[in-house]
Amino acid sequence: MGVEELRQRNETELETLTKEQAENKAMSESAKREHEIFVENKSQKEEECRNIRSQIENSSRHIDNLKREITNLQGNKKNRFSIYGHEMQALLEEIDRHYRAGKFSERPRGPIGSYLDVPEQKYRDVVENQIGGLLRAFLVNNTADRVLLNKIIKQRCPNMHVTIVTAKFLNKVHDVRGGCVRPPQGTCLLYDVIKCRDAVVMNCLIDQLNVDTILLTDNKNTAEHLTMQQEQVPQNLRKIIVASQPALEYFPDPKFRMYSLTIRPARLIQVNVDECIRQREHEYRVAVAEKAELQTAFEQAQRALSAALNQFKEKQTLMQRHMDKAMRLEQRIEELRNFEYPNTNELCILQKELDENENKLQQYKTKLDVKRKEFADAENAKQNVEIEMRKHTAKLSEIQRKIREKENEINDLQMRLRSVLDSSQKFDDKKKRIEDRIQTEEANKSSKLQELNNQLKVARKRGERINTQRSPQDILDEIKLSEAKLKQGAPLKEDPAKLEEEIKRLKRTLAVDRSLFETLKLVTEQLKKSHAIRMNFVRHFKGHMVTMLQYTFNNVLSKRRFTGKIEVNHKEQTMEISVVPRDNHIADAVTNTRALSGGERSYTTVAFLISLWACVDHPFFFLDEYDVFADEVNREYMTRLLKFEGEKRPNRQFVFLTPQDMSIEATDYIRIHRLAEPIRN
């Protein structure tokens, strides 16, 4: 066989194999898609089997519980409290024994359902479903009674789960006339439907459930008419319940909404033991039937799962066959493409390849020249861009420097303004004190002038004025000495020289005391001046701290396009924070922190803490669970802020505790410590 003939035969076979490979590839893709469909179908069937098996297990547990309840009720038919559990009678007896012993301040009421009656049969199921878990609850008068009752339950009935409500016992039912709903035509008040034999229990229903604000009706249209429009809503109405099938629950406008309710048959209110047994037996039969249906559905699901597994295995086998065939075809095609023919025309082939390679080399050289030119142009453009960037960077640095200077000037002006305001207030106070002092001195001057005129009149009556060089104090001393002599009726026996010496000594002591007084007065004045200077510094320092706090707070909020304001009242020692989240173009958009969402409030809290950190300095900073109520976006922003805050202070240690996963990696200055997984039994 010649070379050309062999080459032609191989090319024909290669063409045939290539077509067969394309067909096999299409069939393989189709088989793969079908395989994926069967995998999904198998997973769905397995999930369905698991769900049905779980429902069967729950149904079995429910049936076992019903069996135990029926057995307990049949063994305690004479005990009307057995519908609340077989341990309820023993618990009530123990409570009575402790009450007779005087250990309870008031006898506990319970279970609450035993005190209630609903005369109208059609509302009995609705009432029981509304009261719910409170039917099995107990009422106590104070905390001490609650502790004692809880202790009795744990000792005598450890398996019972009893709700205990603490409320002051009143022997009179609350007057609800001022806050209850006036039932319109076609409705009735839940408060009126319930008949209670004990005022304490009725007060509990009023306090806990607001039964005086709930209406009952049989007509859906009536409920919609009374709740959809605000002008039709009766005063004090909380909701309306439609006692039909299905039961509906309407909440009035302005927050109008409607829900469907699942109403279960009454099992506690006005239900005797025999009726309760019949209900449990009916539930038992229904549960057994449901379990049988679940068993049938489980068997069908098992058969469907088995069929799906068989189809899955078939498609998997088919797909494997296609893959094997594709591999064989690929190997054969590769052999044909790499087949080496005899070297009869090797020189021609090599010459042809050489020409082709030279043409390719020439094309590559041309392309290389073009690329080099493009690279040179790109390099020139890069240099121009770098020059422009350096210019803009320099301009930006200059602008930032001017901004910082303006900010410093603003801070200085604000501090000066506060100083001027403080000085103005101080001068106003001083002016007011001086005016008050002038008025007081004017009044004193008038009284002193009047007193002086009176003394002058008295002195003129006693005699003419005597001109003398002696001081008033010397004259007064001589008068006192003369009066003393007159009182004693005899001249003094002391030596006048000694008296003169004593008077001189006392005058010297007086001079020393006056000097000490003047010194103390001077020291006091200096202390007052120092105190005024220090108080002025404190005022300036407070103003600076408030300005720095406000500036840092706004700077952090602006990173999320929030705006905010911190109002600090040093006199009242209060602080108020107002934040506008992203809608500052809306009029009156300022809101307090209580109106923010959980993530916005967490972000605002972190911003406030960073502002405080800017005003104080500590070696350690701790922050616990800062992102518990935050969404993913706010959590990411807060984590970046705290990380940046730590980078700014490399000589301080920051500790952040969180139960969430961290989205950052450990570095030379970041350490992440995770608690070990809890050991579960």
C-alpha positions as CSV (number, residue, x, y, z in Angstrom):
1,M,0.0,0.0,0.0
2,G,1.4,3.4,-1.0
3,V,2.0,6.4,1.3
4,E,-0.7,8.5,-0.4
5,E,-3.2,5.7,-0.2
6,L,-2.4,5.1,3.5
7,R,-2.7,8.9,4.1
8,Q,-6.1,9.1,2.4
9,R,-7.4,6.0,4.2
10,N,-6.3,7.5,7.6
11,E,-7.8,10.9,6.8
12,T,-11.1,9.2,5.9
13,E,-11.1,7.2,9.1
14,L,-10.2,10.4,11.1
15,E,-13.1,12.2,9.5
16,T,-15.5,9.3,10.4
17,L,-14.1,9.1,14.0
18,T,-14.4,12.9,14.4
19,K,-18.1,12.8,13.5
20,E,-18.7,9.8,15.7
21,Q,-16.9,11.7,18.6
22,A,-19.2,14.7,18.1
23,E,-22.3,12.4,18.2
24,N,-21.0,10.6,21.3
25,K,-20.3,13.9,23.0
26,A,-23.9,15.1,22.3
27,M,-25.2,11.8,23.7
28,S,-22.9,12.0,26.7
29,E,-24.1,15.6,27.5
30,S,-27.7,14.4,27.2
31,A,-27.0,11.4,29.5
32,K,-25.2,13.8,31.9
33,R,-28.2,16.1,32.1
34,E,-30.6,13.1,32.6
35,H,-28.2,11.8,35.3
36,E,-28.3,15.2,37.1
37,I,-32.1,15.2,36.9
38,F,-32.2,11.7,38.5
39,V,-29.7,12.7,41.2
40,E,-32.0,15.6,42.1
41,N,-35.1,13.3,42.0
42,K,-33.3,10.8,44.2
43,S,-32.4,13.5,46.7
44,Q,-36.0,14.7,46.7
45,K,-37.3,11.2,47.3
46,E,-34.8,10.6,50.1
47,E,-35.8,13.9,51.8
48,E,-39.5,13.0,51.4
49,C,-38.8,9.6,53.1
50,R,-37.0,11.3,56.0
51,N,-39.8,13.8,56.5
52,I,-42.5,11.1,56.5
53,R,-40.4,9.0,58.9
54,S,-40.0,12.0,61.2
55,Q,-43.8,12.6,61.0
56,I,-44.4,8.9,61.9
57,E,-42.1,9.2,64.9
58,N,-43.9,12.4,66.1
59,S,-47.3,10.7,65.6
60,S,-46.1,7.6,67.6
61,R,-45.1,9.9,70.5
62,H,-48.4,11.8,70.3
63,I,-50.3,8.5,70.3
64,D,-48.3,7.2,73.4
65,N,-49.0,10.5,75.2
66,L,-52.7,10.2,74.4
67,K,-52.7,6.6,75.7
68,R,-51.1,7.8,79.0
69,E,-53.6,10.7,79.4
70,I,-56.6,8.4,78.7
71,T,-55.3,5.9,81.2
72,N,-54.7,8.6,83.9
73,L,-58.1,10.2,83.3
74,Q,-59.9,6.8,83.5
75,G,-58.2,6.1,86.8
76,N,-59.2,9.5,88.2
77,K,-62.8,10.0,87.0
78,K,-64.0,11.3,90.3
79,N,-61.3,14.0,90.4
80,R,-62.4,17.0,88.3
81,F,-58.8,18.4,88.4
82,S,-57.4,15.3,86.6
83,I,-57.9,17.0,83.2
84,Y,-55.0,19.3,84.2
85,G,-52.8,16.4,84.9
86,H,-52.7,13.4,87.2
87,E,-50.4,15.3,89.7
88,M,-52.7,18.4,90.0
89,Q,-54.8,17.0,92.8
90,A,-51.8,16.2,95.0
91,L,-50.4,19.7,94.3
92,L,-53.6,21.4,95.3
93,E,-53.7,19.3,98.6
94,E,-50.2,20.3,99.4
95,I,-51.0,24.0,98.7
96,D,-54.1,23.8,101.1
97,R,-51.9,22.2,103.8
98,H,-49.3,25.0,103.6
99,Y,-52.1,27.6,103.6
100,R,-53.7,26.2,106.7
101,A,-50.3,26.2,108.3
102,G,-50.2,30.0,107.6
103,K,-47.2,29.9,105.2
104,F,-49.1,31.7,102.4
105,S,-50.2,35.3,102.9
106,E,-53.2,34.5,100.6
107,R,-54.3,31.2,99.2
108,P,-52.9,30.8,95.7
109,R,-55.5,30.6,92.9
110,G,-55.2,27.9,90.4
111,P,-55.4,26.4,88.0
112,I,-57.1,29.5,86.5
113,G,-59.3,27.4,84.1
114,S,-61.1,25.9,87.1
115,Y,-62.5,29.3,88.0
116,L,-63.9,30.1,84.6
117,D,-67.2,29.4,82.8
118,V,-68.4,30.3,79.3
119,P,-72.2,29.9,79.2
120,E,-72.4,30.3,75.4
121,Q,-71.2,27.1,73.9
122,K,-70.2,28.7,70.5
123,Y,-67.6,30.9,72.2
124,R,-66.1,28.3,74.5
125,D,-63.5,27.1,72.0
126,V,-62.5,30.7,71.1
127,V,-62.2,31.8,74.8
128,E,-60.0,28.8,75.7
129,N,-57.7,29.4,72.7
130,Q,-57.3,33.1,73.6
131,I,-56.5,32.4,77.3
132,G,-54.1,29.6,76.2
133,G,-51.4,28.7,78.7
134,L,-52.9,30.8,81.5
135,L,-55.6,28.2,82.0
136,R,-53.0,25.9,83.8
137,A,-51.3,28.8,85.6
138,F,-51.4,29.8,89.4
139,L,-51.8,33.2,90.9
140,V,-49.8,34.3,94.1
141,N,-50.0,37.4,96.2
142,N,-46.3,38.3,96.5
143,T,-42.8,37.2,95.8
144,A,-42.5,35.1,99.0
145,D,-45.6,33.1,98.1
146,R,-44.2,32.6,94.6
147,V,-40.9,31.2,96.0
148,L,-42.8,28.9,98.3
149,L,-45.2,27.6,95.6
150,N,-42.2,27.0,93.2
151,K,-40.5,25.0,96.0
152,I,-43.6,22.9,96.5
153,I,-43.9,22.2,92.8
154,K,-40.3,21.1,92.5
155,Q,-40.6,18.8,95.5
156,R,-44.0,17.2,94.9
157,C,-44.5,17.5,91.2
158,P,-41.1,17.8,89.5
159,N,-42.4,16.8,86.1
160,M,-45.1,19.5,86.0
161,H,-44.4,22.8,84.2
162,V,-46.6,25.4,85.9
163,T,-46.7,29.1,85.1
164,I,-46.8,31.3,88.3
165,V,-48.2,34.9,88.0
166,T,-47.4,37.3,90.8
167,A,-50.0,40.1,91.4
168,K,-51.4,41.8,94.4
169,F,-54.7,40.2,95.4
170,L,-57.7,42.5,95.4
171,N,-61.2,41.3,96.5
172,K,-62.9,43.6,94.0
173,V,-62.9,43.3,90.2
174,H,-61.2,46.2,88.4
175,D,-63.5,49.0,87.2
176,V,-63.1,48.8,83.4
177,R,-65.9,51.2,82.4
178,G,-63.4,53.9,81.5
179,G,-61.1,51.7,79.3
180,C,-63.3,49.0,77.9
181,V,-64.9,48.7,74.4
182,R,-68.6,49.5,74.0
183,P,-69.7,46.5,71.8
184,P,-71.5,47.7,68.7
185,Q,-74.5,45.8,67.4
186,G,-73.7,42.2,66.2
187,T,-70.7,41.9,68.6
188,C,-70.1,41.0,72.2
189,L,-67.2,41.8,74.6
190,L,-64.9,39.0,75.6
191,Y,-65.0,40.4,79.2
192,D,-68.8,39.8,79.2
193,V,-68.6,36.3,77.7
194,I,-66.4,35.0,80.5
195,K,-68.0,34.3,83.9
196,C,-65.5,34.1,86.7
197,R,-66.1,33.1,90.3
198,D,-63.1,34.9,91.7
199,A,-62.2,38.6,91.5
200,V,-58.5,37.9,91.7
201,V,-58.6,35.6,88.7
202,M,-60.7,38.1,86.7
203,N,-58.3,40.9,87.5
204,C,-55.5,38.7,86.2
205,L,-57.3,38.2,82.8
206,I,-57.8,42.0,82.6
207,D,-54.2,42.7,83.3
208,Q,-52.6,40.0,81.3
209,L,-54.9,39.6,78.3
210,N,-56.9,42.9,78.2
211,V,-60.1,41.0,77.8
212,D,-62.0,44.3,78.1
213,T,-60.6,45.5,74.7
214,I,-61.4,42.3,72.6
215,L,-64.7,41.9,70.7
216,L,-66.3,38.6,69.5
217,T,-68.6,38.3,66.4
218,D,-70.0,35.7,64.1
219,N,-70.0,37.9,61.0
220,K,-66.8,38.6,59.0
221,N,-68.4,41.7,57.3
222,T,-69.0,43.2,60.7
223,A,-65.4,42.8,61.8
224,E,-64.1,44.3,58.5
225,H,-66.5,47.2,58.8
226,L,-65.3,48.0,62.4
227,T,-61.6,47.7,61.7
228,M,-60.8,48.8,58.1
229,Q,-61.5,52.5,58.5
230,Q,-60.2,54.4,61.5
231,E,-63.4,56.5,61.9
232,Q,-65.4,53.3,62.3
233,V,-63.1,51.8,65.0
234,P,-64.7,51.7,68.4
235,Q,-62.7,53.4,71.2
236,N,-60.2,51.3,73.1
237,L,-60.6,48.4,70.6
238,R,-57.5,46.1,70.4
239,K,-58.8,43.4,68.1
240,I,-61.9,41.5,66.9
241,I,-62.2,37.7,66.7
242,V,-64.6,36.1,64.2
243,A,-65.8,32.8,65.7
244,S,-66.4,31.0,62.4
245,Q,-64.7,28.3,60.4
246,P,-62.0,29.3,59.7
247,A,-61.6,31.7,62.7
248,L,-60.2,35.1,61.8
249,E,-58.5,37.8,63.9
250,Y,-58.8,41.5,62.9
251,F,-56.6,44.3,64.2
252,P,-58.0,47.9,63.6
253,D,-56.7,50.7,61.5
254,P,-54.2,52.6,61.4
255,K,-52.4,49.2,61.6
256,F,-55.1,47.1,60.0
257,R,-54.2,43.5,59.5
258,M,-56.0,40.1,59.5
259,Y,-54.9,36.7,60.5
260,S,-56.4,33.2,60.4
261,L,-56.6,31.3,63.6
262,T,-56.5,27.6,64.3
263,I,-59.2,27.0,67.0
264,R,-58.8,23.7,68.9
265,P,-61.8,22.2,70.8
266,A,-62.1,23.3,74.4
267,R,-60.3,20.8,76.7
268,L,-60.4,22.6,80.1
269,I,-63.2,25.2,80.4
270,Q,-66.4,23.6,81.6
271,V,-65.2,20.2,80.5
272,N,-65.8,17.2,82.9
273,V,-63.6,14.1,83.0
274,D,-65.8,11.9,80.8
275,E,-66.0,14.6,78.1
276,C,-62.3,15.0,78.3
277,I,-61.8,11.2,77.9
278,R,-64.1,11.2,74.8
279,Q,-62.0,14.1,73.3
280,R,-58.8,12.2,74.0
281,E,-60.2,9.0,72.5
282,H,-61.3,10.9,69.4
283,E,-57.9,12.5,69.1
284,Y,-56.3,9.0,69.6
285,R,-58.4,7.6,66.7
286,V,-57.6,10.5,64.5
287,A,-53.9,10.2,65.3
288,V,-53.9,6.4,64.6
289,A,-55.6,7.1,61.3
290,E,-53.1,9.8,60.4
291,K,-50.2,7.4,61.4
292,A,-51.7,4.7,59.1
293,E,-51.9,7.2,56.2
294,L,-48.3,8.2,56.9
295,Q,-47.3,4.5,56.9
296,T,-48.9,4.1,53.5
297,A,-47.3,7.3,52.2
298,F,-43.9,6.1,53.5
299,E,-44.2,2.8,51.7
300,Q,-45.1,4.6,48.5
301,A,-42.2,6.9,49.0
302,Q,-39.9,3.9,49.6
303,R,-41.1,2.3,46.3
304,A,-40.6,5.6,44.5
305,L,-37.1,5.9,46.0
306,S,-36.2,2.4,45.0
307,A,-37.4,3.1,41.4
308,A,-35.4,6.4,41.4
309,L,-32.3,4.5,42.6
310,N,-32.6,2.0,39.8
311,Q,-33.0,4.7,37.2
312,F,-30.1,6.5,38.7
313,K,-27.9,3.4,38.4
314,E,-29.0,2.9,34.8
315,K,-28.2,6.4,33.8
316,Q,-24.9,6.2,35.6
317,T,-24.0,3.1,33.7
318,L,-25.0,4.6,30.4
319,M,-23.0,7.8,31.1
320,Q,-19.9,5.6,32.0
321,R,-20.3,3.8,28.7
322,H,-20.3,7.1,26.8
323,M,-17.3,8.2,28.7
324,D,-15.4,5.0,27.9
325,K,-16.3,5.3,24.2
326,A,-15.2,9.0,24.1
327,M,-11.9,8.0,25.6
328,R,-11.3,5.3,23.0
329,L,-12.3,7.6,20.2
330,E,-10.0,10.3,21.5
331,Q,-7.1,7.9,21.7
332,R,-7.7,6.6,18.1
333,I,-8.0,10.2,16.8
334,E,-4.8,11.1,18.5
335,E,-3.0,8.1,17.0
336,L,-4.2,9.0,13.5
337,R,-3.1,12.6,13.9
338,N,0.3,11.7,15.2
339,F,0.8,8.9,12.6
340,E,4.3,9.1,11.0
341,Y,4.5,8.4,7.2
342,P,7.6,7.2,5.3
343,N,10.2,9.9,4.6
344,T,9.9,10.0,0.7
345,N,9.0,13.6,0.6
346,E,10.7,14.7,3.8
347,L,12.8,17.4,2.1
348,C,9.7,19.0,0.5
349,I,7.8,18.8,3.7
350,L,10.7,20.4,5.6
351,Q,11.1,23.1,3.0
352,K,7.4,23.8,3.2
353,E,7.5,23.9,7.0
354,L,10.6,26.2,6.8
355,D,8.7,28.7,4.5
356,E,5.7,28.6,6.8
357,N,7.9,29.2,9.8
358,E,9.7,32.1,8.1
359,N,6.4,33.7,7.2
360,K,5.2,33.2,10.8
361,L,8.5,34.7,12.1
362,Q,8.1,37.7,9.8
363,Q,4.5,38.2,11.1
364,Y,5.7,37.9,14.7
365,K,8.4,40.5,14.1
366,T,5.8,42.9,12.6
367,K,3.6,42.3,15.6
368,L,6.5,42.7,18.0
369,D,7.3,46.1,16.4
370,V,3.7,47.2,16.8
371,K,3.6,46.0,20.4
372,R,6.9,47.8,21.2
373,K,5.5,51.0,19.7
374,E,2.3,50.5,21.7
375,F,4.4,49.8,24.9
376,A,6.5,53.0,24.3
377,D,3.3,55.0,23.8
378,A,1.8,53.4,27.0
379,E,5.0,54.2,28.9
380,N,4.9,57.8,27.8
381,A,1.2,58.0,28.8
382,K,2.0,56.4,32.1
383,Q,4.7,59.0,32.8
384,N,2.3,61.8,31.9
385,V,-0.3,60.4,34.2
386,E,2.3,60.0,37.0
387,I,3.3,63.7,36.5
388,E,-0.4,64.8,36.6
389,M,-1.0,62.5,39.6
390,R,2.0,64.1,41.5
391,K,0.6,67.5,40.7
392,H,-2.9,66.6,41.9
393,T,-1.4,64.9,44.9
394,A,0.5,68.1,45.8
395,K,-2.6,70.1,45.3
396,L,-4.6,67.7,47.4
397,S,-2.0,67.9,50.2
398,E,-2.2,71.7,50.0
399,I,-6.0,71.6,50.2
400,Q,-5.9,69.2,53.1
401,R,-3.4,71.4,54.9
402,K,-5.7,74.4,54.3
403,I,-8.7,72.4,55.5
404,R,-6.8,71.5,58.7
405,E,-5.8,75.1,59.2
406,K,-9.4,76.2,58.7
407,E,-10.6,73.6,61.1
408,N,-8.1,74.8,63.7
409,E,-9.2,78.4,63.1
410,I,-12.9,77.3,63.5
411,N,-12.0,75.5,66.7
412,D,-10.2,78.6,68.0
413,L,-13.1,80.8,67.0
414,Q,-15.5,78.5,68.7
415,M,-13.4,78.5,71.9
416,R,-13.1,82.3,71.7
417,L,-16.8,82.6,71.2
418,R,-17.4,80.4,74.2
419,S,-14.9,82.5,76.2
420,V,-16.7,85.7,75.2
421,L,-20.1,84.2,76.1
422,D,-18.7,83.1,79.4
423,S,-17.1,86.5,80.1
424,S,-20.3,88.3,79.0
425,Q,-22.3,86.1,81.4
426,K,-19.8,86.8,84.2
427,F,-19.8,90.6,83.5
428,D,-23.6,90.5,83.4
429,D,-23.7,88.7,86.8
430,K,-21.1,91.1,88.2
431,K,-23.1,94.1,86.9
432,K,-26.2,92.8,88.5
433,R,-24.4,92.3,91.9
434,I,-23.0,95.8,91.7
435,E,-26.4,97.3,91.0
436,D,-27.9,95.3,93.9
437,R,-25.0,96.5,96.1
438,I,-25.6,100.1,95.1
439,Q,-29.3,99.8,95.9
440,T,-28.5,98.3,99.2
441,E,-25.9,101.0,100.0
442,E,-28.4,103.7,99.1
443,A,-30.9,102.2,101.4
444,N,-28.2,102.0,104.2
445,K,-27.1,105.6,103.5
446,S,-30.6,106.9,104.1
447,S,-31.0,104.9,107.3
448,K,-27.5,106.0,108.5
449,L,-28.3,109.7,107.8
450,Q,-31.5,109.4,109.7
451,E,-29.7,107.7,112.6
452,L,-26.9,110.5,112.5
453,N,-29.5,113.3,112.6
454,N,-31.1,111.6,115.6
455,Q,-27.8,111.3,117.4
456,L,-27.0,114.9,116.7
457,K,-30.3,116.0,118.2
458,V,-29.6,113.9,121.3
459,A,-26.0,115.3,121.6
460,R,-27.2,118.9,121.3
461,K,-29.6,118.3,124.1
462,R,-26.8,117.1,126.3
463,G,-24.5,120.0,125.7
464,E,-22.1,121.9,123.4
465,R,-19.4,120.1,121.4
466,I,-16.0,120.1,123.1
467,N,-13.0,120.6,120.8
468,T,-10.2,118.1,121.7
469,Q,-7.2,116.3,120.1
470,R,-8.0,112.9,121.7
471,S,-9.2,110.0,119.6
472,P,-12.8,108.7,120.0
473,Q,-11.3,105.4,121.2
474,D,-9.4,107.1,124.1
475,I,-12.5,109.0,125.1
476,L,-14.6,105.8,125.1
477,D,-11.9,104.0,127.2
478,E,-11.9,106.8,129.8
479,I,-15.8,106.7,129.9
480,K,-15.7,103.0,130.5
481,L,-13.1,103.4,133.2
482,S,-15.2,106.1,134.9
483,E,-18.3,104.0,134.7
484,A,-16.4,101.1,136.3
485,K,-15.3,103.4,139.1
486,L,-18.8,104.7,139.7
487,K,-20.1,101.1,139.8
488,Q,-17.5,100.0,142.3
489,G,-18.0,103.1,144.4
490,A,-14.3,103.4,145.1
491,P,-11.2,104.3,143.1
492,L,-9.2,101.5,141.3
493,K,-6.4,100.0,143.4
494,E,-4.2,99.0,140.4
495,D,-1.1,101.0,139.6
496,P,-1.7,103.3,136.7
497,A,1.7,102.4,135.3
498,K,0.8,98.8,135.2
499,L,-2.5,99.6,133.5
500,E,-0.6,101.6,130.9
501,E,1.8,98.7,130.2
502,E,-1.2,96.3,129.9
503,I,-2.9,98.6,127.5
504,K,0.3,98.9,125.3
505,R,0.7,95.0,125.3
506,L,-2.9,94.5,124.2
507,K,-2.4,97.2,121.4
508,R,0.7,95.3,120.2
509,T,-1.3,92.0,120.2
510,L,-4.0,93.8,118.2
511,A,-1.5,95.1,115.7
512,V,-0.1,91.5,115.2
513,D,-3.6,90.1,114.8
514,R,-4.4,92.8,112.3
515,S,-1.3,92.1,110.3
516,L,-2.2,88.3,110.3
517,F,-5.7,89.2,109.2
518,E,-4.4,91.3,106.3
519,T,-2.0,88.5,105.3
520,L,-4.9,85.9,105.3
521,K,-7.0,88.4,103.4
522,L,-4.3,88.7,100.7
523,V,-3.9,84.9,100.5
524,T,-7.6,84.5,100.1
525,E,-7.7,87.0,97.3
526,Q,-4.9,85.1,95.5
527,L,-6.7,81.8,96.0
528,K,-9.9,83.4,94.5
529,K,-8.0,84.6,91.5
530,S,-6.4,81.2,91.0
531,H,-9.8,79.5,91.4
532,A,-11.2,81.9,88.7
533,I,-8.3,81.1,86.3
534,R,-8.7,77.4,86.9
535,M,-12.5,77.6,86.4
536,N,-11.9,79.5,83.2
537,F,-9.5,76.8,82.0
538,V,-12.1,74.1,82.9
539,R,-14.8,75.9,80.8
540,H,-12.4,76.2,77.9
541,F,-11.4,72.6,78.3
542,K,-15.0,71.4,78.4
543,G,-15.7,73.4,75.2
544,H,-12.7,71.9,73.5
545,M,-13.7,68.4,74.5
546,V,-17.3,68.9,73.2
547,T,-16.0,70.3,69.9
548,M,-13.6,67.4,69.5
549,L,-16.3,64.9,70.4
550,Q,-18.8,66.5,67.9
551,Y,-16.1,66.6,65.1
552,T,-15.0,63.0,65.5
553,F,-18.6,61.8,65.8
554,N,-19.7,63.6,62.5
555,N,-16.5,62.4,60.8
556,V,-17.3,58.7,61.6
557,L,-21.0,59.1,60.7
558,S,-20.1,60.7,57.3
559,K,-18.4,57.5,56.2
560,R,-21.9,56.0,55.8
561,R,-23.5,59.3,54.7
562,F,-25.1,59.8,58.1
563,T,-25.3,63.1,59.8
564,G,-25.6,63.6,63.5
565,K,-25.4,66.0,66.5
566,I,-24.4,65.7,70.1
567,E,-26.0,68.2,72.5
568,V,-24.1,68.4,75.9
569,N,-25.6,70.3,78.8
570,H,-22.9,70.6,81.5
571,K,-25.3,72.3,83.9
572,E,-27.9,69.6,83.7
573,Q,-25.3,66.9,83.2
574,T,-27.2,65.5,80.2
575,M,-26.3,64.5,76.7
576,E,-28.7,64.1,73.7
577,I,-27.7,62.3,70.4
578,S,-29.6,63.0,67.2
579,V,-28.8,61.0,64.0
580,V,-30.1,61.3,60.4
581,P,-29.5,58.1,58.4
582,R,-28.9,58.9,54.7
583,D,-32.1,61.1,54.3
584,N,-30.8,64.5,55.4
585,H,-32.4,66.1,52.4
586,I,-35.9,65.4,53.9
587,A,-37.3,68.1,56.1
588,D,-37.5,67.3,59.8
589,A,-35.6,64.1,59.3
590,V,-33.6,64.3,62.6
591,T,-34.4,61.4,64.8
592,N,-33.3,60.1,68.1
593,T,-31.5,56.8,68.6
594,R,-34.7,55.0,69.6
595,A,-36.1,55.4,66.1
596,L,-33.1,53.8,64.3
597,S,-32.9,50.2,63.1
598,G,-30.7,47.7,65.0
599,G,-27.8,48.0,62.5
600,E,-28.0,51.8,62.4
601,R,-28.1,52.0,66.2
602,S,-25.1,49.7,66.5
603,Y,-23.1,51.8,64.0
604,T,-24.1,55.0,65.9
605,T,-23.0,53.4,69.2
606,V,-19.6,52.5,67.7
607,A,-19.2,56.0,66.3
608,F,-20.0,57.5,69.7
609,L,-17.4,55.2,71.4
610,I,-14.7,56.1,68.9
611,S,-15.5,59.8,69.6
612,L,-15.0,59.2,73.3
613,W,-11.7,57.4,72.6
614,A,-10.5,60.4,70.7
615,C,-11.0,62.6,73.9
616,V,-9.4,60.2,76.4
617,D,-6.3,58.0,76.4
618,H,-5.9,54.6,78.1
619,P,-3.5,51.7,77.6
620,F,-6.4,49.2,77.1
621,F,-9.7,49.4,75.2
622,F,-12.4,46.7,75.5
623,L,-15.6,46.4,73.5
624,D,-18.0,43.5,73.9
625,E,-20.6,42.2,71.4
626,Y,-20.6,45.4,69.3
627,D,-22.2,43.6,66.2
628,V,-24.9,41.4,67.8
629,F,-27.8,43.4,66.4
630,A,-26.1,44.7,63.3
631,D,-26.8,43.5,59.7
632,E,-23.9,42.4,57.5
633,V,-23.3,45.8,55.9
634,N,-23.1,47.8,59.2
635,R,-21.1,45.0,60.7
636,E,-18.5,45.2,57.9
637,Y,-18.3,49.0,58.3
638,M,-17.9,48.8,62.1
639,T,-15.2,46.1,61.9
640,R,-13.2,48.3,59.4
641,L,-13.6,51.4,61.7
642,L,-12.4,49.5,64.8
643,K,-9.5,47.9,62.9
644,F,-8.4,51.4,61.6
645,E,-8.7,52.8,65.1
646,G,-6.3,50.1,66.4
647,E,-3.9,50.8,63.5
648,K,-3.8,54.5,64.5
649,R,-2.6,53.7,68.0
650,P,0.1,51.0,67.8
651,N,1.1,51.5,71.4
652,R,-2.4,50.8,72.7
653,Q,-4.2,47.4,73.0
654,F,-7.7,46.9,71.7
655,V,-9.8,43.9,72.6
656,F,-13.1,43.2,70.7
657,L,-15.4,40.4,71.7
658,T,-18.0,39.0,69.4
659,P,-20.0,35.7,69.0
660,Q,-20.0,36.2,65.2
661,D,-17.4,34.9,62.6
662,M,-14.7,37.5,61.8
663,S,-14.2,38.5,58.2
664,I,-10.6,39.6,58.7
665,E,-7.4,37.6,58.7
666,A,-4.8,37.6,61.5
667,T,-1.7,39.8,60.9
668,D,1.4,40.9,62.8
669,Y,-0.7,43.4,64.8
670,I,-4.0,41.4,64.8
671,R,-4.6,38.3,66.9
672,I,-7.8,36.3,66.7
673,H,-8.6,34.0,69.6
674,R,-11.6,31.6,69.3
675,L,-13.2,29.6,72.1
676,A,-13.2,25.8,71.8
677,E,-16.5,24.2,70.7
678,P,-18.7,23.4,73.7
679,I,-18.8,19.7,74.9
680,R,-22.3,18.4,74.5
681,N,-23.7,15.2,76.0
